[in-house]
Amino acid sequence: MMRLLKLAAMALGAVALLAVSGSYGASYYYTTQHGQGCAGCHEMGAYVSAVHGSHHQDVGCMECHEAGMSTKMRHMRVHFFGTPPEAIHLRDTDVLAMASNCQKCHRHEYATWHAGPHSATYSQIFAAPAHNSSRRLMEDCLRCHGMHFSGSVRDLVQPQNLDGPWHVIRAGFADQPTMPCQTCHQVHKAGGVPEAKPAQRISVAGEAVHNSLAFFDRREQTHVDAALLSIPPLQEGARAVKMSEDQREAICYQCHAPRIPEPGSLAAEHQWGPQVGSGDDRTPKGVHEGLSCISCHVGHNENARASCKSCHPQMSHCGLDVEKMDTTFAAAASKHNIHWVGCVDCHQHGVPKMKT
Protein backbone atom coordinates (compact mmCIF):
# COMPACT_ATOMS: atom_id res chain seq x y z
CA MET A 1 0.00 0.00 0.00
CA MET A 2 2.78 2.39 0.94
CA ARG A 3 4.51 1.56 -2.33
CA LEU A 4 1.38 2.49 -4.29
CA LEU A 5 1.05 5.77 -2.40
CA LYS A 6 4.68 6.61 -3.14
CA LEU A 7 4.21 5.84 -6.81
CA ALA A 8 1.06 7.98 -6.91
CA ALA A 9 2.86 10.85 -5.19
CA MET A 10 5.78 10.58 -7.62
CA ALA A 11 3.38 10.57 -10.56
CA LEU A 12 1.56 13.65 -9.28
CA GLY A 13 4.86 15.38 -8.66
CA ALA A 14 6.01 14.59 -12.20
CA VAL A 15 2.77 15.94 -13.64
CA ALA A 16 3.08 19.12 -11.57
CA LEU A 17 6.71 19.54 -12.63
CA LEU A 18 5.80 19.10 -16.28
CA ALA A 19 2.94 21.58 -15.93
CA VAL A 20 5.15 24.20 -14.27
CA SER A 21 8.04 23.76 -16.69
CA GLY A 22 5.66 23.66 -19.62
CA SER A 23 3.94 26.82 -18.43
CA TYR A 24 7.15 28.80 -18.04
CA GLY A 25 8.51 27.31 -21.23
CA ALA A 26 5.37 28.46 -23.02
CA SER A 27 5.83 31.97 -21.60
CA TYR A 28 9.39 32.11 -22.92
CA TYR A 29 8.28 30.73 -26.26
CA TYR A 30 5.43 33.23 -26.64
CA THR A 31 7.70 36.12 -25.69
CA THR A 32 10.49 35.26 -28.14
CA GLN A 33 8.16 34.43 -31.04
CA HIS A 34 6.47 37.89 -31.04
CA GLY A 35 3.01 36.43 -31.08
CA GLN A 36 3.54 33.63 -33.56
CA GLY A 37 3.40 31.11 -30.75
CA CYS A 38 0.01 32.49 -29.69
CA ALA A 39 -1.20 32.26 -33.30
CA GLY A 40 -0.60 28.53 -33.17
CA CYS A 41 -4.04 28.26 -31.53
CA HIS A 42 -6.58 28.81 -34.29
CA GLU A 43 -8.86 31.01 -32.18
CA MET A 44 -5.96 33.43 -31.59
CA GLY A 45 -4.87 33.83 -35.21
CA ALA A 46 -7.14 36.77 -36.03
CA TYR A 47 -6.08 38.69 -32.92
CA VAL A 48 -2.38 38.22 -33.62
CA SER A 49 -2.86 39.35 -37.22
CA ALA A 50 -4.77 42.43 -36.07
CA VAL A 51 -2.21 43.53 -33.52
CA HIS A 52 0.59 43.15 -36.08
CA GLY A 53 -1.15 45.84 -38.13
CA SER A 54 -1.92 48.12 -35.18
CA HIS A 55 -0.12 50.78 -33.16
CA HIS A 56 1.12 47.92 -30.96
CA GLN A 57 2.75 45.97 -33.78
CA ASP A 58 6.16 46.15 -32.10
CA VAL A 59 4.87 45.12 -28.67
CA GLY A 60 5.00 41.48 -27.60
CA CYS A 61 1.82 39.79 -26.43
CA MET A 62 3.19 39.09 -22.96
CA GLU A 63 4.04 42.76 -22.44
CA CYS A 64 0.31 43.52 -22.23
CA HIS A 65 -1.18 40.15 -21.29
CA GLU A 66 0.18 38.81 -18.04
CA ALA A 67 -0.79 35.19 -17.52
CA GLY A 68 -0.36 33.73 -14.05
CA MET A 69 0.05 30.05 -13.29
CA SER A 70 -3.68 29.49 -12.73
CA THR A 71 -4.50 31.13 -16.07
CA LYS A 72 -1.93 29.03 -17.92
CA MET A 73 -3.19 25.84 -16.31
CA ARG A 74 -6.76 26.78 -17.25
CA HIS A 75 -5.73 27.34 -20.87
CA MET A 76 -3.98 23.95 -20.95
CA ARG A 77 -7.02 22.23 -19.44
CA VAL A 78 -9.38 23.78 -21.97
CA HIS A 79 -7.17 22.84 -24.92
CA PHE A 80 -6.52 19.28 -23.84
CA PHE A 81 -9.83 18.36 -22.23
CA GLY A 82 -12.37 20.97 -23.34
CA THR A 83 -13.57 22.90 -26.38
CA PRO A 84 -11.57 26.07 -27.13
CA PRO A 85 -13.90 29.03 -27.81
CA GLU A 86 -14.08 30.58 -31.28
CA ALA A 87 -14.19 34.12 -29.85
CA ILE A 88 -11.85 35.18 -27.05
CA HIS A 89 -13.27 37.36 -24.27
CA LEU A 90 -10.97 38.63 -21.54
CA ARG A 91 -12.13 38.19 -17.97
CA ASP A 92 -12.61 41.31 -15.86
CA THR A 93 -9.45 40.55 -13.88
CA ASP A 94 -7.46 40.23 -17.11
CA VAL A 95 -8.72 43.62 -18.32
CA LEU A 96 -7.69 45.32 -15.08
CA ALA A 97 -4.25 43.73 -15.25
CA MET A 98 -3.86 44.99 -18.82
CA ALA A 99 -4.88 48.52 -17.83
CA SER A 100 -2.08 48.73 -15.30
CA ASN A 101 0.33 47.50 -17.96
CA CYS A 102 -0.59 50.41 -20.24
CA GLN A 103 1.44 52.77 -18.07
CA LYS A 104 4.66 50.99 -19.06
CA CYS A 105 4.59 52.87 -22.37
CA HIS A 106 1.82 55.45 -21.95
CA ARG A 107 3.00 57.02 -18.69
CA HIS A 108 1.69 60.53 -19.29
CA GLU A 109 -1.69 59.36 -20.56
CA TYR A 110 -2.05 56.91 -17.69
CA ALA A 111 -1.13 59.55 -15.11
CA THR A 112 -3.61 62.10 -16.46
CA TRP A 113 -6.36 59.45 -16.69
CA HIS A 114 -5.64 58.35 -13.13
CA ALA A 115 -5.95 61.95 -11.92
CA GLY A 116 -9.28 62.48 -13.71
CA PRO A 117 -12.90 61.42 -13.13
CA HIS A 118 -12.78 58.43 -15.49
CA SER A 119 -10.52 56.56 -13.08
CA ALA A 120 -13.33 56.36 -10.50
CA THR A 121 -13.27 53.10 -8.56
CA TYR A 122 -16.04 50.57 -8.00
CA SER A 123 -16.45 51.78 -4.42
CA GLN A 124 -16.72 55.42 -5.49
CA ILE A 125 -19.41 54.58 -8.05
CA PHE A 126 -21.38 51.67 -6.56
CA ALA A 127 -21.07 52.34 -2.82
CA ALA A 128 -21.90 56.05 -2.94
CA PRO A 129 -24.57 56.85 -0.30
CA ALA A 130 -25.79 60.02 -2.05
CA HIS A 131 -26.64 58.11 -5.23
CA ASN A 132 -27.73 54.76 -3.81
CA SER A 133 -30.12 56.27 -1.26
CA SER A 134 -32.07 58.06 -4.00
CA ARG A 135 -31.91 55.58 -6.87
CA ARG A 136 -31.63 51.80 -6.88
CA LEU A 137 -28.66 50.20 -8.56
CA MET A 138 -29.54 48.44 -11.80
CA GLU A 139 -27.88 46.37 -14.52
CA ASP A 140 -27.71 49.36 -16.85
CA CYS A 141 -25.22 51.02 -14.48
CA LEU A 142 -22.64 48.52 -15.74
CA ARG A 143 -23.07 49.77 -19.31
CA CYS A 144 -20.77 52.71 -18.49
CA HIS A 145 -19.41 51.95 -15.02
CA GLY A 146 -17.93 48.48 -15.18
CA MET A 147 -18.71 47.32 -18.71
CA HIS A 148 -15.96 44.71 -18.39
CA PHE A 149 -17.31 43.31 -15.11
CA SER A 150 -18.11 39.60 -15.43
CA GLY A 151 -21.40 39.28 -13.60
CA SER A 152 -24.49 41.21 -12.57
CA VAL A 153 -24.77 44.19 -10.28
CA ARG A 154 -25.93 41.79 -7.54
CA ASP A 155 -22.59 40.00 -7.82
CA LEU A 156 -20.81 43.31 -7.34
CA VAL A 157 -22.52 45.22 -4.53
CA GLN A 158 -24.90 44.48 -1.66
CA PRO A 159 -27.47 45.24 -0.39
CA GLN A 160 -29.80 45.94 -3.29
CA ASN A 161 -31.96 48.57 -1.60
CA LEU A 162 -32.14 52.29 -0.79
CA ASP A 163 -31.11 51.87 2.85
CA GLY A 164 -27.52 50.59 2.74
CA PRO A 165 -24.81 50.66 3.88
CA TRP A 166 -23.48 49.40 0.56
CA HIS A 167 -20.34 47.35 0.07
CA VAL A 168 -18.50 46.05 -2.99
CA ILE A 169 -18.58 42.31 -2.37
CA ARG A 170 -16.44 41.18 -5.30
CA ALA A 171 -13.04 40.51 -3.76
CA GLY A 172 -10.29 42.84 -4.92
CA PHE A 173 -12.57 45.14 -6.92
CA ALA A 174 -13.36 47.93 -4.45
CA ASP A 175 -10.34 50.05 -5.44
CA GLN A 176 -10.22 49.02 -9.10
CA PRO A 177 -11.27 51.47 -11.88
CA THR A 178 -14.70 51.04 -13.43
CA MET A 179 -13.56 52.65 -16.70
CA PRO A 180 -10.11 51.27 -17.57
CA CYS A 181 -8.23 52.09 -20.78
CA GLN A 182 -10.10 49.40 -22.74
CA THR A 183 -13.34 51.31 -22.22
CA CYS A 184 -12.49 53.68 -25.07
CA HIS A 185 -9.46 52.06 -26.69
CA GLN A 186 -9.21 48.90 -28.75
CA VAL A 187 -5.71 47.43 -28.46
CA HIS A 188 -6.03 45.02 -31.37
CA LYS A 189 -7.03 47.68 -33.88
CA ALA A 190 -5.75 47.36 -37.43
CA GLY A 191 -4.15 50.44 -38.97
CA GLY A 192 -0.87 51.62 -37.49
CA VAL A 193 -1.16 55.23 -38.69
CA PRO A 194 -3.62 57.74 -37.18
CA GLU A 195 -6.36 58.97 -39.47
CA ALA A 196 -5.87 62.39 -41.05
CA LYS A 197 -7.05 65.51 -39.27
CA PRO A 198 -10.57 66.58 -40.22
CA ALA A 199 -10.72 69.27 -42.88
CA GLN A 200 -12.92 71.47 -40.69
CA ARG A 201 -11.64 72.83 -37.38
CA ILE A 202 -13.60 70.97 -34.77
CA SER A 203 -11.60 71.55 -31.62
CA VAL A 204 -8.90 73.76 -30.28
CA ALA A 205 -6.47 70.86 -30.01
CA GLY A 206 -7.03 69.81 -33.62
CA GLU A 207 -5.46 66.42 -33.01
CA ALA A 208 -5.65 63.56 -35.45
CA VAL A 209 -8.40 61.02 -34.77
CA HIS A 210 -6.65 57.88 -33.57
CA ASN A 211 -8.27 54.81 -35.03
CA SER A 212 -7.83 52.89 -31.78
CA LEU A 213 -10.82 54.82 -30.41
CA ALA A 214 -13.66 52.36 -29.90
CA PHE A 215 -16.30 51.90 -27.21
CA PHE A 216 -16.64 48.53 -25.51
CA ASP A 217 -20.23 47.29 -25.83
CA ARG A 218 -21.01 45.18 -22.77
CA ARG A 219 -23.95 43.44 -24.43
CA GLU A 220 -22.04 42.30 -27.50
CA GLN A 221 -18.72 41.91 -25.65
CA THR A 222 -16.85 43.71 -28.39
CA HIS A 223 -15.43 47.12 -29.27
CA VAL A 224 -17.32 49.33 -31.72
CA ASP A 225 -15.20 51.80 -33.69
CA ALA A 226 -15.85 55.48 -32.99
CA ALA A 227 -16.40 55.97 -36.73
CA LEU A 228 -19.34 53.54 -36.59
CA LEU A 229 -21.02 55.21 -33.62
CA SER A 230 -23.61 57.91 -34.12
CA ILE A 231 -23.78 61.46 -32.78
CA PRO A 232 -27.41 62.08 -31.80
CA PRO A 233 -29.36 65.00 -33.31
CA LEU A 234 -30.54 67.17 -30.42
CA GLN A 235 -33.08 69.94 -30.02
CA GLU A 236 -33.71 72.85 -27.70
CA GLY A 237 -37.46 72.84 -27.74
CA ALA A 238 -38.36 72.74 -31.43
CA ARG A 239 -35.01 74.22 -32.54
CA ALA A 240 -32.32 71.92 -33.87
CA VAL A 241 -29.03 72.41 -32.00
CA LYS A 242 -25.88 72.75 -34.06
CA MET A 243 -23.77 69.66 -33.42
CA SER A 244 -20.01 69.31 -33.70
CA GLU A 245 -18.70 67.11 -36.50
CA ASP A 246 -15.97 65.70 -34.28
CA GLN A 247 -16.48 61.94 -34.56
CA ARG A 248 -14.49 61.41 -31.37
CA GLU A 249 -17.53 62.78 -29.53
CA ALA A 250 -19.42 59.63 -30.47
CA ILE A 251 -17.50 57.88 -27.69
CA CYS A 252 -18.65 60.51 -25.15
CA TYR A 253 -22.31 60.12 -26.13
CA GLN A 254 -22.30 56.42 -25.24
CA CYS A 255 -22.44 57.45 -21.56
CA HIS A 256 -23.20 61.17 -21.58
CA ALA A 257 -26.39 60.52 -23.46
CA PRO A 258 -29.66 62.47 -23.78
CA ARG A 259 -33.04 60.95 -23.09
CA ILE A 260 -36.09 60.50 -25.25
CA PRO A 261 -38.70 63.07 -24.10
CA GLU A 262 -40.65 61.80 -21.11
CA PRO A 263 -44.34 60.96 -21.77
CA GLY A 264 -46.52 63.93 -20.87
CA SER A 265 -43.72 66.46 -21.33
CA LEU A 266 -44.02 69.42 -23.70
CA ALA A 267 -41.35 67.90 -25.94
CA ALA A 268 -43.22 64.60 -26.17
CA GLU A 269 -46.52 66.39 -26.82
CA HIS A 270 -45.03 68.25 -29.78
CA GLN A 271 -43.04 65.19 -30.89
CA TRP A 272 -39.73 67.00 -30.60
CA GLY A 273 -36.55 64.97 -30.56
CA PRO A 274 -34.20 64.35 -27.62
CA GLN A 275 -33.58 67.58 -25.74
CA VAL A 276 -30.14 69.04 -25.12
CA GLY A 277 -29.18 68.79 -21.45
CA SER A 278 -31.55 65.90 -20.71
CA GLY A 279 -30.27 62.80 -18.97
CA ASP A 280 -26.48 62.92 -18.73
CA ASP A 281 -26.11 65.02 -21.89
CA ARG A 282 -23.68 67.95 -21.83
CA THR A 283 -23.89 69.09 -25.44
CA PRO A 284 -22.97 72.78 -25.58
CA LYS A 285 -25.51 75.39 -26.65
CA GLY A 286 -25.63 79.14 -26.23
CA VAL A 287 -22.26 80.84 -26.81
CA HIS A 288 -20.46 77.47 -27.10
CA GLU A 289 -22.91 75.79 -29.45
CA GLY A 290 -21.22 73.64 -32.09
CA LEU A 291 -17.99 73.12 -30.15
CA SER A 292 -16.59 69.64 -29.63
CA CYS A 293 -16.24 68.26 -26.10
CA ILE A 294 -12.52 68.09 -26.77
CA SER A 295 -12.42 71.82 -27.42
CA CYS A 296 -12.53 72.30 -23.65
CA HIS A 297 -11.84 68.92 -22.06
CA VAL A 298 -8.18 68.06 -22.36
CA GLY A 299 -7.08 64.53 -23.12
CA HIS A 300 -7.51 61.69 -20.69
CA ASN A 301 -8.17 63.62 -17.47
CA GLU A 302 -11.10 65.72 -18.82
CA ASN A 303 -9.58 68.82 -17.22
CA ALA A 304 -11.07 72.03 -18.62
CA ARG A 305 -9.38 74.58 -16.34
CA ALA A 306 -7.15 76.01 -19.07
CA SER A 307 -9.69 75.85 -21.86
CA CYS A 308 -11.10 79.41 -21.80
CA LYS A 309 -7.85 81.10 -22.72
CA SER A 310 -7.40 78.70 -25.62
CA CYS A 311 -10.07 80.64 -27.50
CA HIS A 312 -10.62 83.83 -25.50
CA PRO A 313 -8.10 86.56 -24.79
CA GLN A 314 -7.39 87.49 -21.19
CA MET A 315 -10.32 89.89 -21.29
CA SER A 316 -13.61 89.28 -23.07
CA HIS A 317 -15.19 91.62 -25.62
CA CYS A 318 -17.21 93.19 -22.82
CA GLY A 319 -14.15 93.81 -20.67
CA LEU A 320 -14.54 90.95 -18.17
CA ASP A 321 -12.07 88.22 -17.30
CA VAL A 322 -13.64 85.12 -18.89
CA GLU A 323 -12.43 82.91 -16.06
CA LYS A 324 -14.20 85.02 -13.42
CA MET A 325 -17.62 85.21 -15.05
CA ASP A 326 -20.59 83.85 -13.11
CA THR A 327 -20.63 80.35 -14.60
CA THR A 328 -20.06 76.84 -13.28
CA PHE A 329 -16.50 77.14 -14.56
CA ALA A 330 -15.81 79.64 -11.76
CA ALA A 331 -18.21 78.22 -9.16
CA ALA A 332 -20.04 74.89 -9.20
CA ALA A 333 -23.05 76.50 -7.47
CA SER A 334 -23.58 79.02 -10.28
CA LYS A 335 -26.94 78.91 -12.04
CA HIS A 336 -25.18 79.43 -15.36
CA ASN A 337 -23.92 76.05 -16.55
CA ILE A 338 -20.85 76.58 -18.71
CA HIS A 339 -22.20 74.07 -21.25
CA TRP A 340 -25.36 76.06 -21.88
CA VAL A 341 -24.55 79.63 -20.88
CA GLY A 342 -25.72 82.39 -23.22
CA CYS A 343 -24.92 86.11 -23.32
CA VAL A 344 -28.36 86.99 -21.94
CA ASP A 345 -27.79 84.81 -18.85
CA CYS A 346 -25.33 87.36 -17.51
CA HIS A 347 -26.43 90.44 -19.47
CA GLN A 348 -30.08 90.37 -18.49
CA HIS A 349 -30.55 94.08 -19.25
CA GLY A 350 -29.19 93.83 -22.76
CA VAL A 351 -26.03 92.56 -24.39
CA PRO A 352 -23.47 95.36 -24.78
CA LYS A 353 -21.89 96.08 -28.11
CA MET A 354 -18.51 94.55 -28.77
CA LYS A 355 -15.54 96.78 -28.15
CA THR A 356 -13.29 97.36 -31.15
Secondary structure, DSSP 4 states (H G I P E B T S, - for coil): -HHHHHHHHHHHHHHHHHHHHHHHHHHHHHHHTTTTTGGGSGGGHHHHHHHTTSTTTTS-HHHH----HHHHHHHHHHHHHS---SS----HHHHHHHHHHHTTT-HHHHHHHHTSGGG-BHHHHHT-HHHHTTS---GGGGGTSSTT-SS-GGGTEE--SSS---EE-STT-TTSBSS-GGGTB-SS-S-SSPPPPPSS--SSS-----TTBEEEETTTTEEEEGGGSPPPP-EETTEEPP----TTHHHHTTTS---PPPTTSHHHHTT--PBTTSTT-----GGGTT--GGGTSBGGGTB-TTSHHHHS-SB-TTS-BGGGSSSTTT-TT-SS-TTT--HHHH-TT-PPPPP-
